[in-house]
């Protein structure tokens, strides 16, 4: 899972998520909890499974998230998150 806010002066941010099963989702938010239901991503995602791991490759067009207009001195914010599912407690845990 990857979150990016291309312009820290704007509340708009994007979320891209992929699972080991190949499921891929992309969302845009106007503010925390305010999802843009009209957003249609042009990003692509490929997942490869190994014996004890998996690899995720996401290709996100710079223009989709406004980074095509990024200039020196501008600041973007982002973070990566790995979510695992705990089978015993039936809850997600983050690491």
N, C-alpha and C positions, 0 to 999 in steps of 0.2 A: 504494500500500500504506500502511495506516495502523495503527499500534499504539496501544493505550491501556490504561493500568493505572489504573482509576478510583480506587483507594485505594492509595497508596504503602506503606501498612502491611501490605498483603496481597500475596501472590505472584501472584494471579489477574490475567491480562491477556487482551486480545482483539486479534485481527488481522483486518483487513478488506482485501481486495485486489481490484482490478479491472484488466482489460486493455483495450486499445484495441478488441479484438474483442468486448467486452461480457461476457466471462467474469467471474464474481464469486464470491468465496469469503469465508466468515466462519468464524473459529475462536476457541475459548476455550481457554486454557491454565491449568492449576493452578500451574505453575512452568515454567521454561525447559525445553522439550522434552517436557512432560507434557500432551499435548493431551487435551481432554475430548471423546471420540468421541460423546457423547450430545447435545452442543450443537446446537441447531437455531435459526439466526438468523431473526429477523423483519425484518431490514434489507432495504432495496431499493437497487438501483443502476441508474442510467441513464448510458449512454455515448453521446456525440455526436462524430462525426468531422468535422473540418474539412479544408481542403486541406493544411495543414502541422502540424496539432495535433489533439488530442482533449480533450474535457472529460468529467470524471467527477463525477457527483452521487451521493453516498451518503446515504441516510436511515436512521439508526440510532436505534431507540427508546431514549430515555434509560433506561427501565426495564430494557432488555436488558443494559446495562452498569453498572447501579447508580447512574447519575447522577441519577435521580429522587429519591434520598435524600441528594444532595450538599448540604452545609451550609456556611455561611461558616466559614473557617478550615481546611477540609479541602483536601487537595492531591491532584490527579490528575497523572499523567505520560503523555505520549504523544509520538509522532513520526510524521512522514510520510517515505515513502521512495519514490523513483522508480527502478524497475529497468529497465534496457534489456538487450537481448540482442545480444551481439557476434557477428555472423555469421561472421567470419573465425576467431576462436579458439573458437567454440562454447561460450562461457562467459557468465554473467551479469556485468554490471558495474554498480556503483551510483554514482549521482551525486546 
